[in-house]
Amino acid sequence: MIHITLPDGSQREFPGPVTVAEVAASIGTGLAKAALGGKVNGKLVDTSFTMDADNSLAIVTAKDADGLELIRHSTAHLLAYAVKELFPEAQVTIGPVIEHGFYYDFSFKRPFTPEDLAVIEKKMAELAAKDEPVVRRVLPRDEAVAYFKGLGEHYKAEIIGSIPSNEDVSLYREGKFEDLCRGPHVPSTGKLKFFKLMKVAGAYWRGDHRNEMLQRVYGTAWATKDELQQHLTMLEEAEKRDHRKLGRELDLFHIDEHSPGTVFWHPKGWTLWQGVEQYMRKVYQDNGYQEVKGPQIIDKSLWEKTGHWDKYRENMFITESEKRDYALKPMNCPGHILIYKHGIKSYRDLPLRFGEFGACHRNEPSGGLHGIMRVRAFTQDDGHIFCTEDQIQSEVVAFTTLLQKVYKDFGFTNIIYKLSTRPEKRIGTEESWDFAENALAEGLRASGCDFEYLPGEGAFYGPKIEYTLKDALGRPWQCGTIQVDPNLPERLDAEFVGEDGARHRPIMLHRAIVGSLERFIGILIEESAGALPTWLAPVHLAVLNITDAQAEYARNVAKTLQNQGLRVNLDLRNEKITYKIREHSLQKLPYLVVVGDKEMAAGAVAVRARGGKDLGAMSVEAFSALVLSDIANKSAN
């Protein structure tokens, strides 16, 4: 007899080998119908998977996260099936699951158009409606290579050819279409109902710019119609909030083809930038950080010592002078160690905290650039803490508390905490990894943070904590991090004199709160839909006169408010007041001040807050106090 243990602890007996589907059917017809796969001893499998020994089993349905993974993976194959039905000469390559959906890369003689996507999506729905079974088979590698070559699928043959010759490969067939895949998949195409194709983009074969440019078709898939609609609604809202669109409309910045991947900040955008930078500078000053500044160009010998020259050179901008090779720095850490090494350090100096608004350059592929969110030139709120092992935990507690306050001031309170632990390839002893991982975990616990582990996701030199904030649309943005690094101090020979008089290596903690300032400002713009809180708004208010008769009074009001440190736009144009109000409202200013004869006679101003809220008439002094209070409290009006 075979005993199958279910998640509730109950067991079912079967006289011989049994499939996941058969176990589901034995529980009930409803579950059998809903089953998309199973988890056998924690491993995700097809419903056709056969168990010939005692096992634990959980039936996976669309209600489970694993079920959604199966749906998206299978929908990617359905997309390839539809493309081959419509465009037989197209070649299929790869089609993985990504966040919220999937993509599939195709080689085709012409670009797919939006009209093509509509036709492909319709064909997908037709194929899904046939409810064709999805069937797995296994072939020896060389036989699979020959099979796909015979189909004219040279990309698939190349992928399989890279698999060791002694391994078998699995294929999945639905109708007339068969694809290479490890699986698992849903049992039939009828399980795929709620999907939409989103866009086409270019992608190099195997991510190498020297290879052919393929066409990547993106799609999204969900378990229910409501979830799909909610996602599409969120995307519509995200499009309205797109920082690139708002950057143009609010005249904050632009990206120019003369310098791809770098940002041209306009006056209002640079005011916003300075608001973020000066706030973070105050954070440094108030929390024991000494601000430093390293050079932009450093000799390659340093990058060779750190290992970046061998592992990261393709992403570095290289230059030469007087027969010496240099690189624009892609990160700030080596420079901070050189500053640390200038002079003898004692255990009494530790922890030593350096902070820098460090400009970095990375040669990102042009296809991956995205507004100010992903650029080639960026500035980090970079900090490095030199400490002893025993100080790691207390530094993590202090940093986490500080990060939470900073995020709250910027309007983010929903933070996700993740601890990435030792990868398979790593340096250092198991004892040192145990110590570092435990110190980070205890630091999070002491800060009252619930967190999840990411096994194997740490850097090769040490574990790290990732701090991810969620925005108004529920989108995650990983910004903050703190990483334990004994490696760079070892490579660059950093030392301190211990209490025992001997020389010791410090631990280096890499830490960032907002990360790239460019990216963080992009997040702020999208989070606020351009209606930035008063303390960050490039212009706090506009003063508008109704007629020329109030022009001089309006000038005096504007001057008084400017003398209070407020950023004021004075609009004395000979336009209707309704026109001026509308125009400045579209610029999403926190406040509009209107002055007419009545206000001028009373020495007052009529105030409108963002969103059209009428705050009525008040003295200039009262209004100034209101705005300054907004700024001081970092509150949105």
C-alpha positions as CSV (number, residue, x, y, z in Angstrom):
1,M,0.0,0.0,0.0
2,I,1.0,3.6,-0.7
3,H,0.3,6.2,1.9
4,I,-0.2,9.8,0.9
5,T,-0.2,12.4,3.6
6,L,-2.2,15.5,3.0
7,P,-1.6,19.0,4.4
8,D,-4.1,18.5,7.3
9,G,-2.2,15.4,8.5
10,S,-4.8,13.0,7.2
11,Q,-3.7,10.0,5.1
12,R,-5.0,8.2,2.0
13,E,-4.1,4.7,1.0
14,F,-3.7,3.4,-2.5
15,P,-3.0,-0.2,-3.6
16,G,-0.3,0.9,-6.1
17,P,1.3,3.9,-7.9
18,V,-1.1,6.9,-8.0
19,T,-1.0,10.2,-9.8
20,V,-1.6,13.6,-8.2
21,A,-4.9,13.8,-10.3
22,E,-6.1,10.5,-8.9
23,V,-5.5,11.6,-5.3
24,A,-7.4,14.8,-6.0
25,A,-10.3,12.8,-7.5
26,S,-10.4,10.6,-4.4
27,I,-10.9,13.6,-2.3
28,G,-13.7,15.1,-4.4
29,T,-14.8,16.0,-7.9
30,G,-14.6,19.7,-7.1
31,L,-10.9,19.4,-6.2
32,A,-10.2,17.2,-9.1
33,K,-11.6,19.8,-11.4
34,A,-9.7,22.7,-9.7
35,A,-6.4,20.9,-9.5
36,L,-3.6,22.5,-11.5
37,G,-0.7,20.6,-10.0
38,G,0.7,19.2,-6.8
39,K,3.5,19.7,-4.3
40,V,5.1,16.3,-3.6
41,N,7.4,16.6,-0.6
42,G,7.5,20.3,-1.3
43,K,8.3,20.0,-5.0
44,L,5.9,21.4,-7.6
45,V,4.8,18.8,-10.1
46,D,2.2,18.1,-12.8
47,T,-1.2,16.5,-12.0
48,S,0.1,13.5,-14.1
49,F,3.0,13.0,-11.8
50,T,3.0,9.4,-10.4
51,M,3.9,8.5,-6.9
52,D,5.1,5.0,-6.3
53,A,6.1,5.4,-2.6
54,D,4.8,7.1,0.5
55,N,4.8,10.9,0.1
56,S,3.3,14.1,1.4
57,L,1.1,15.9,-1.1
58,A,-0.7,19.3,-1.4
59,I,-3.0,19.8,-4.3
60,V,-2.3,23.1,-6.0
61,T,-5.3,25.1,-7.3
62,A,-5.6,28.6,-8.7
63,K,-6.1,30.0,-5.2
64,D,-2.4,29.2,-4.4
65,A,0.6,31.2,-5.3
66,D,2.1,28.1,-7.0
67,G,-1.1,27.8,-9.0
68,L,-0.7,31.3,-10.4
69,E,2.9,30.4,-11.3
70,L,1.6,27.3,-13.2
71,I,-1.0,29.5,-15.0
72,R,1.5,32.1,-16.1
73,H,4.1,29.5,-17.2
74,S,1.5,27.6,-19.2
75,T,0.1,30.8,-20.7
76,A,3.6,31.6,-22.0
77,H,3.4,28.3,-23.9
78,L,-0.1,29.1,-25.1
79,L,1.3,32.3,-26.5
80,A,4.0,30.4,-28.4
81,Y,1.4,27.9,-29.7
82,A,-0.8,30.7,-31.0
83,V,2.2,32.5,-32.7
84,K,3.2,29.2,-34.4
85,E,-0.4,28.7,-35.6
86,L,-0.6,32.2,-37.1
87,F,3.0,32.7,-38.2
88,P,4.5,29.2,-38.9
89,E,7.8,30.6,-40.0
90,A,8.4,32.3,-36.6
91,Q,10.9,30.5,-34.4
92,V,10.4,30.1,-30.6
93,T,13.1,30.6,-28.1
94,I,12.3,31.0,-24.3
95,G,9.3,32.0,-22.4
96,P,9.6,32.4,-18.6
97,V,7.4,33.6,-15.9
98,I,8.0,37.2,-14.6
99,E,6.3,39.3,-12.0
100,H,2.6,39.7,-12.8
101,G,2.9,37.6,-16.0
102,F,5.3,36.2,-18.6
103,Y,7.0,36.8,-21.8
104,Y,8.1,34.8,-24.8
105,D,10.9,35.7,-27.3
106,F,10.5,35.0,-31.0
107,S,12.6,35.3,-34.1
108,F,10.5,36.6,-36.9
109,K,11.2,38.4,-40.2
110,R,9.2,41.5,-39.3
111,P,8.2,43.4,-36.2
112,F,5.0,42.4,-34.5
113,T,2.4,45.2,-34.5
114,P,-0.3,46.1,-31.9
115,E,-2.7,44.6,-34.4
116,D,-0.7,41.4,-34.4
117,L,-1.0,41.2,-30.6
118,A,-4.8,41.5,-30.8
119,V,-4.9,38.7,-33.4
120,I,-2.5,36.5,-31.3
121,E,-4.5,37.1,-28.1
122,K,-7.7,36.1,-29.9
123,K,-6.0,32.9,-31.2
124,M,-4.9,32.1,-27.6
125,A,-8.4,32.3,-26.4
126,E,-9.6,30.0,-29.2
127,L,-6.9,27.4,-28.4
128,A,-7.7,27.6,-24.6
129,A,-11.3,27.0,-25.4
130,K,-10.4,23.7,-27.0
131,D,-9.3,22.5,-23.6
132,E,-6.5,20.4,-25.1
133,P,-4.5,18.3,-22.7
134,V,-1.0,19.3,-21.9
135,V,1.1,16.2,-22.1
136,R,4.7,15.6,-20.9
137,R,7.3,13.3,-22.5
138,V,11.0,12.8,-22.0
139,L,13.7,12.4,-24.7
140,P,17.4,11.8,-24.6
141,R,19.3,15.1,-25.3
142,D,20.6,14.2,-28.7
143,E,17.3,12.9,-29.9
144,A,15.6,16.2,-28.7
145,V,18.2,18.2,-30.6
146,A,17.5,16.3,-33.8
147,Y,13.7,16.6,-33.2
148,F,13.8,20.4,-33.0
149,K,16.2,20.8,-35.9
150,G,13.8,18.8,-37.9
151,L,11.1,21.3,-37.0
152,G,13.3,24.2,-38.1
153,E,13.5,25.4,-34.5
154,H,17.2,26.2,-34.4
155,Y,17.1,28.2,-31.2
156,K,15.5,25.4,-29.3
157,A,18.1,23.0,-30.7
158,E,20.9,25.3,-29.5
159,I,19.4,25.5,-26.0
160,I,19.1,21.7,-25.8
161,G,22.6,21.3,-27.2
162,S,24.0,23.2,-24.2
163,I,22.6,20.6,-21.8
164,P,25.0,17.8,-20.8
165,S,24.8,14.9,-23.3
166,N,24.0,12.3,-20.7
167,E,20.8,14.1,-19.5
168,D,17.3,13.6,-20.7
169,V,15.0,16.6,-21.5
170,S,11.3,17.0,-21.0
171,L,8.9,18.3,-23.6
172,Y,5.3,19.4,-23.3
173,R,2.7,19.1,-26.0
174,E,-0.7,20.8,-26.4
175,G,-2.5,20.2,-29.7
176,K,0.0,20.5,-32.6
177,F,2.5,22.5,-30.5
178,E,5.4,21.0,-28.5
179,D,7.9,22.9,-26.5
180,L,11.0,22.2,-24.5
181,C,10.3,22.8,-20.8
182,R,11.2,21.5,-17.3
183,G,7.6,22.1,-16.3
184,P,5.3,21.7,-14.6
185,H,2.2,22.9,-16.4
186,V,-1.5,23.0,-16.0
187,P,-3.3,19.7,-17.1
188,S,-5.1,21.3,-20.0
189,T,-5.4,24.6,-21.9
190,G,-8.9,25.1,-20.6
191,K,-7.4,26.2,-17.3
192,L,-6.1,29.3,-19.0
193,K,-8.8,31.9,-19.2
194,F,-7.8,35.3,-17.9
195,F,-4.8,36.8,-19.7
196,K,-3.9,39.7,-21.9
197,L,-0.9,40.5,-24.1
198,M,0.6,43.8,-23.2
199,K,3.5,44.9,-25.4
200,V,6.4,44.0,-27.7
201,A,10.0,44.9,-27.0
202,G,13.4,44.0,-28.4
203,A,15.6,41.5,-26.7
204,Y,19.0,40.1,-27.8
205,W,19.3,36.3,-28.0
206,R,20.7,35.1,-24.7
207,G,21.1,38.7,-23.6
208,D,24.2,39.3,-25.8
209,H,24.1,42.5,-27.9
210,R,26.3,40.6,-30.5
211,N,23.5,38.2,-31.2
212,E,20.2,38.6,-33.1
213,M,17.6,41.0,-31.8
214,L,14.5,39.0,-31.0
215,Q,10.9,40.1,-30.3
216,R,9.8,39.8,-26.8
217,V,6.0,39.6,-26.3
218,Y,4.9,40.4,-22.8
219,G,1.6,39.3,-21.3
220,T,-0.1,39.0,-18.0
221,A,-2.2,36.2,-16.6
222,W,-4.4,35.8,-13.5
223,A,-6.5,33.2,-11.8
224,T,-9.8,35.2,-11.9
225,K,-11.4,37.9,-14.1
226,D,-11.5,40.3,-11.2
227,E,-7.7,40.0,-10.5
228,L,-7.0,40.6,-14.2
229,Q,-9.2,43.7,-14.3
230,Q,-7.6,45.0,-11.0
231,H,-4.2,44.6,-12.5
232,L,-5.1,46.3,-15.8
233,T,-6.7,49.2,-13.8
234,M,-3.5,49.5,-11.7
235,L,-1.4,49.6,-14.9
236,E,-3.7,52.4,-16.2
237,E,-3.1,54.4,-13.0
238,A,0.6,53.6,-13.2
239,E,0.7,55.0,-16.8
240,K,-0.8,58.3,-15.5
241,R,1.9,58.4,-12.8
242,D,4.7,57.6,-15.1
243,H,7.7,59.7,-14.0
244,R,8.8,60.3,-17.6
245,K,5.5,61.7,-18.5
246,L,5.2,63.8,-15.4
247,G,8.9,64.9,-15.7
248,R,8.0,66.5,-19.0
249,E,4.6,68.0,-17.9
250,L,6.1,69.5,-14.7
251,D,9.3,70.6,-16.4
252,L,11.5,68.6,-14.0
253,F,14.1,66.9,-16.2
254,H,14.7,65.3,-19.6
255,I,16.8,62.6,-21.1
256,D,18.7,63.5,-24.3
257,E,20.1,61.3,-27.0
258,H,23.4,63.2,-26.8
259,S,24.0,61.5,-23.4
260,P,21.9,58.4,-23.1
261,G,21.3,57.1,-19.6
262,T,22.0,60.4,-18.0
263,V,19.7,63.1,-16.7
264,F,19.4,66.8,-17.6
265,W,17.8,68.3,-14.5
266,H,15.8,71.5,-15.1
267,P,15.6,74.2,-12.4
268,K,12.4,72.7,-10.7
269,G,13.8,69.2,-10.9
270,W,17.1,70.2,-9.4
271,T,15.2,72.0,-6.6
272,L,13.5,68.6,-5.9
273,W,16.8,66.8,-6.1
274,Q,18.3,69.3,-3.6
275,G,15.4,68.8,-1.2
276,V,16.1,65.1,-1.1
277,E,19.9,65.5,-0.9
278,Q,19.8,68.1,1.8
279,Y,17.4,66.1,3.9
280,M,19.7,63.0,3.6
281,R,22.7,65.2,4.4
282,K,21.0,66.2,7.7
283,V,20.3,62.5,8.3
284,Y,24.1,61.9,8.0
285,Q,24.9,64.8,10.4
286,D,22.3,63.7,13.0
287,N,23.3,60.1,13.1
288,G,27.1,60.0,13.4
289,Y,28.1,59.9,9.8
290,Q,31.1,61.8,8.5
291,E,30.5,63.0,4.9
292,V,33.4,62.2,2.5
293,K,34.0,62.6,-1.2
294,G,36.0,60.3,-3.4
295,P,37.4,60.9,-6.9
296,Q,35.4,59.9,-10.0
297,I,38.3,58.3,-11.9
298,I,40.5,55.7,-10.3
299,D,43.4,53.7,-11.7
300,K,42.6,50.1,-12.8
301,S,45.0,48.7,-10.3
302,L,42.5,49.4,-7.5
303,W,39.7,47.7,-9.4
304,E,42.0,44.7,-10.0
305,K,42.6,44.4,-6.2
306,T,38.9,44.6,-5.5
307,G,38.1,42.0,-8.2
308,H,35.9,44.4,-10.2
309,W,38.2,44.6,-13.1
310,D,37.8,40.9,-13.8
311,K,34.2,40.5,-12.9
312,Y,32.6,43.8,-13.8
313,R,34.8,45.4,-16.5
314,E,32.1,45.2,-19.2
315,N,29.9,47.5,-17.1
316,M,32.6,50.0,-16.4
317,F,33.5,53.1,-18.4
318,I,37.2,52.9,-19.2
319,T,39.5,55.8,-20.1
320,E,43.3,56.3,-20.6
321,S,45.8,59.0,-19.8
322,E,49.6,58.9,-20.2
323,K,49.5,55.1,-20.9
324,R,47.6,54.4,-17.7
325,D,44.1,52.8,-17.6
326,Y,41.4,54.3,-15.4
327,A,37.7,53.6,-14.8
328,L,34.9,55.9,-13.8
329,K,33.9,54.4,-10.5
330,P,30.8,52.1,-10.6
331,M,30.6,52.1,-6.8
332,N,32.0,54.1,-3.9
333,C,33.2,51.3,-1.5
334,P,36.9,51.0,-2.5
335,G,37.3,54.8,-2.2
336,H,35.9,54.7,1.3
337,I,38.4,52.1,2.3
338,L,41.3,54.2,1.0
339,I,40.0,57.1,3.1
340,Y,39.7,54.8,6.1
341,K,43.3,53.6,5.6
342,H,44.7,57.1,5.7
343,G,46.0,57.1,9.2
344,I,46.1,54.5,11.9
345,K,42.7,53.5,13.3
346,S,42.1,52.2,16.8
347,Y,39.3,50.1,18.2
348,R,38.3,53.3,20.0
349,D,37.5,54.8,16.6
350,L,35.0,52.1,15.7
351,P,32.3,52.1,14.6
352,L,33.4,54.7,12.0
353,R,30.6,55.8,9.6
354,F,31.3,57.4,6.3
355,G,28.6,58.8,4.0
356,E,28.9,60.1,0.5
357,F,26.6,61.4,-2.2
358,G,28.7,59.4,-4.6
359,A,28.3,59.8,-8.3
360,C,28.7,56.5,-10.1
361,H,28.7,55.3,-13.7
362,R,27.7,51.9,-15.0
363,N,27.6,51.0,-18.7
364,E,24.1,49.6,-18.6
365,P,22.7,48.1,-21.9
366,S,20.7,50.8,-23.8
367,G,17.7,48.5,-23.9
368,G,17.5,48.4,-20.1
369,L,17.5,52.2,-19.6
370,H,14.3,53.5,-18.2
371,G,13.8,57.3,-17.6
372,I,15.5,58.2,-14.4
373,M,14.8,54.8,-12.8
374,R,17.6,53.0,-14.6
375,V,20.4,55.2,-15.8
376,R,24.1,55.0,-16.5
377,A,25.1,57.9,-14.3
378,F,23.6,58.1,-10.8
379,T,24.2,59.3,-7.3
380,Q,23.8,57.1,-4.2
381,D,23.3,58.0,-0.6
382,D,26.1,55.6,0.0
383,G,27.4,54.9,3.4
384,H,30.0,52.5,4.8
385,I,30.4,51.5,8.5
386,F,33.7,50.1,9.7
387,C,33.2,48.1,12.8
388,T,34.0,45.0,14.7
389,E,31.9,41.8,14.5
390,D,30.5,42.5,18.0
391,Q,29.1,45.9,16.7
392,I,27.2,44.5,13.7
393,Q,24.0,43.9,15.5
394,S,23.8,47.3,17.2
395,E,24.6,49.0,13.9
396,V,21.8,47.1,12.2
397,V,19.3,48.1,14.9
398,A,20.4,51.8,14.6
399,F,20.3,51.7,10.8
400,T,16.9,50.0,10.6
401,T,15.4,52.5,13.0
402,L,16.9,55.4,10.9
403,L,15.7,53.9,7.6
404,Q,12.1,53.6,9.0
405,K,12.1,57.2,10.0
406,V,13.4,58.4,6.6
407,Y,10.9,56.3,4.7
408,K,8.1,57.6,6.9
409,D,9.1,61.2,6.3
410,F,9.0,60.5,2.5
411,G,5.5,59.0,3.0
412,F,6.3,55.3,2.9
413,T,5.2,53.1,5.9
414,N,4.8,49.7,4.2
415,I,8.2,48.1,4.3
416,I,9.2,44.5,3.5
417,Y,12.3,43.1,5.2
418,K,14.3,40.2,3.7
419,L,17.5,38.6,4.9
420,S,19.6,37.1,2.1
421,T,21.8,34.2,3.4
422,R,25.0,32.4,2.2
423,P,25.2,31.4,-1.5
424,E,26.6,28.2,-2.7
425,K,29.8,29.9,-3.9
426,R,31.2,32.0,-1.0
427,I,34.3,32.9,0.9
428,G,34.8,32.8,4.6
429,T,34.3,30.2,7.3
430,E,30.9,28.6,8.2
431,E,31.4,30.1,11.7
432,S,31.8,33.6,10.3
433,W,28.6,33.2,8.1
434,D,26.7,31.9,11.1
435,F,27.8,34.9,13.2
436,A,27.0,37.5,10.5
437,E,23.6,36.0,9.5
438,N,22.6,35.7,13.2
439,A,23.7,39.3,13.9
440,L,21.5,40.6,11.0
441,A,18.6,38.5,12.0
442,E,18.8,39.6,15.7
443,G,19.2,43.2,14.6
444,L,15.9,43.0,12.7
445,R,14.2,41.2,15.6
446,A,15.4,43.8,18.0
447,S,13.9,46.5,15.7
448,G,10.5,44.7,15.8
449,C,10.6,43.7,12.1
450,D,9.0,40.6,10.7
451,F,11.2,39.3,7.9
452,E,11.6,36.5,5.5
453,Y,14.8,34.6,4.6
454,L,16.1,34.5,1.0
455,P,18.3,31.4,1.2
456,G,21.4,31.5,-1.0
457,E,20.7,35.1,-2.2
458,G,23.5,36.8,-0.2
459,A,26.7,38.2,-1.8
460,F,29.7,35.8,-2.1
461,Y,31.4,37.8,0.8
462,G,28.5,38.1,3.2
463,P,24.8,38.2,4.0
464,K,22.6,41.2,3.5
465,I,19.2,42.7,4.5
466,E,17.1,44.2,1.8
467,Y,14.5,46.9,2.6
468,T,11.7,47.1,0.1
469,L,9.0,49.8,0.3
470,K,5.6,49.6,-1.3
471,D,4.0,52.5,-3.1
472,A,0.4,53.7,-3.3
473,L,-0.2,51.2,-6.1
474,G,1.2,48.3,-4.1
475,R,4.3,48.1,-6.2
476,P,7.5,47.0,-4.4
477,W,10.7,49.1,-4.7
478,Q,13.9,47.7,-3.2
479,C,15.8,50.7,-2.1
480,G,17.6,50.2,1.2
481,T,20.2,47.6,2.1
482,I,22.8,46.8,4.7
483,Q,25.5,44.2,3.8
484,V,28.2,42.5,5.8
485,D,31.6,42.5,4.0
486,P,34.8,41.2,5.5
487,N,36.2,40.7,1.9
488,L,37.1,44.3,0.7
489,P,38.9,45.2,3.9
490,E,40.9,42.0,3.5
491,R,41.6,42.7,-0.2
492,L,42.6,46.3,0.4
493,D,44.5,45.6,3.7
494,A,42.3,47.7,6.0
495,E,43.2,47.4,9.7
496,F,42.6,48.7,13.2
497,V,44.7,48.3,16.3
498,G,42.7,46.3,18.9
499,E,42.5,46.6,22.6
500,D,45.2,43.9,22.7
501,G,47.6,46.0,20.7
502,A,47.5,43.7,17.7
503,R,46.2,44.6,14.2
504,H,42.8,43.3,13.2
505,R,40.5,43.5,10.1
506,P,37.4,45.6,10.4
507,I,34.0,44.5,9.1
508,M,32.7,46.8,6.5
509,L,28.9,47.3,6.4
510,H,27.7,48.6,3.0
511,R,24.4,50.6,3.6
512,A,22.0,52.7,1.6
513,I,18.6,54.1,2.5
514,V,17.2,55.6,-0.7
515,G,19.9,54.1,-3.0
516,S,20.1,55.9,-6.3
517,L,18.8,59.4,-5.8
518,E,17.6,59.5,-9.4
519,R,15.6,56.3,-9.0
520,F,14.2,57.3,-5.6
521,I,13.0,60.7,-7.0
522,G,11.3,58.7,-9.8
523,I,9.6,56.7,-7.2
524,L,8.5,59.8,-5.3
525,I,7.1,61.4,-8.5
526,E,5.1,58.2,-9.2
527,E,4.0,57.7,-5.6
528,S,2.6,61.3,-5.5
529,A,1.5,61.4,-9.1
530,G,3.5,64.6,-9.3
531,A,1.7,66.2,-6.4
532,L,4.7,66.2,-4.2
533,P,4.4,67.1,-0.5
534,T,4.9,70.7,0.3
535,W,8.4,70.2,1.8
536,L,9.6,68.7,-1.5
537,A,7.6,70.6,-4.0
538,P,9.8,72.6,-6.3
539,V,7.4,75.6,-6.1
540,H,5.4,75.9,-2.8
541,L,2.9,78.4,-4.1
542,A,1.8,80.8,-6.8
543,V,0.6,84.4,-6.2
544,L,-2.0,85.4,-8.7
545,N,-3.6,88.9,-9.2
546,I,-7.1,89.3,-10.6
547,T,-6.4,92.6,-12.3
548,D,-3.5,95.0,-12.8
549,A,-4.8,97.1,-10.0
550,Q,-3.5,94.4,-7.5
551,A,-0.1,93.9,-9.2
552,E,2.0,95.9,-6.8
553,Y,0.2,94.3,-3.8
554,A,0.8,90.8,-5.3
555,R,4.5,91.7,-5.7
556,N,4.7,92.7,-2.0
557,V,2.9,89.5,-0.9
558,A,5.3,87.4,-3.0
559,K,8.3,89.2,-1.7
560,T,7.2,88.7,1.9
561,L,6.6,85.0,1.4
562,Q,10.0,84.6,-0.3
563,N,11.7,86.3,2.6
564,Q,10.2,83.6,4.8
565,G,12.1,81.0,2.7
566,L,9.2,79.9,0.5
567,R,9.5,79.1,-3.1
568,V,7.1,81.4,-4.9
569,N,5.9,81.8,-8.5
570,L,4.5,85.3,-9.1
571,D,2.0,85.4,-12.0
572,L,1.0,88.9,-13.0
573,R,0.0,88.0,-16.6
574,N,-3.0,89.8,-18.1
575,E,-5.1,86.6,-18.2
576,K,-8.4,85.6,-16.7
577,I,-8.0,84.4,-13.1
578,T,-9.8,81.2,-13.9
579,Y,-7.2,80.5,-16.6
580,K,-4.3,81.2,-14.3
581,I,-5.8,79.0,-11.5
582,R,-6.3,76.1,-13.9
583,E,-2.7,76.4,-15.3
584,H,-1.0,76.4,-12.0
585,S,-3.3,73.7,-10.7
586,L,-2.0,71.5,-13.5
587,Q,1.5,72.1,-12.2
588,K,0.2,70.5,-9.0
589,L,1.4,73.3,-6.7
590,P,0.5,72.8,-3.0
591,Y,-1.1,76.3,-2.7
592,L,-2.5,79.1,-4.9
593,V,-2.8,82.6,-3.4
594,V,-5.3,84.9,-5.2
595,V,-5.4,88.7,-4.5
596,G,-8.2,91.0,-5.6
597,D,-9.5,94.3,-4.4
598,K,-11.1,92.9,-1.3
599,E,-7.9,91.0,-0.2
600,M,-5.8,94.1,-1.0
601,A,-8.0,96.3,1.1
602,A,-7.9,93.9,4.1
603,G,-4.2,93.2,3.7
604,A,-5.1,89.5,3.2
605,V,-4.9,86.7,0.7
606,A,-7.4,84.2,-0.6
607,V,-5.9,80.7,-0.4
608,R,-6.7,77.6,-2.4
609,A,-5.0,74.3,-1.4
610,R,-4.1,71.6,-4.0
611,G,-7.2,69.7,-5.2
612,G,-9.3,72.9,-5.4
613,K,-9.9,73.1,-1.6
614,D,-10.9,76.7,-0.7
615,L,-9.2,77.7,2.6
616,G,-10.7,81.2,2.5
617,A,-9.1,84.5,3.3
618,M,-6.3,84.9,5.9
619,S,-3.5,87.3,6.7
620,V,-0.2,86.9,4.9
621,E,1.4,86.0,8.3
622,A,-1.2,83.3,9.0
623,F,-0.7,81.8,5.5
624,S,3.1,81.9,5.8
625,A,2.8,80.1,9.2
626,L,0.5,77.4,7.6
627,V,3.0,76.6,4.8
628,L,6.0,76.7,7.1
629,S,4.2,74.3,9.4
630,D,3.6,72.0,6.5
631,I,7.2,72.0,5.6
632,A,8.5,71.5,9.1
633,N,6.1,68.6,9.7
634,K,6.8,67.1,6.3
635,S,3.1,66.8,5.8
636,A,1.2,66.8,2.5
637,N,-1.3,69.6,2.4
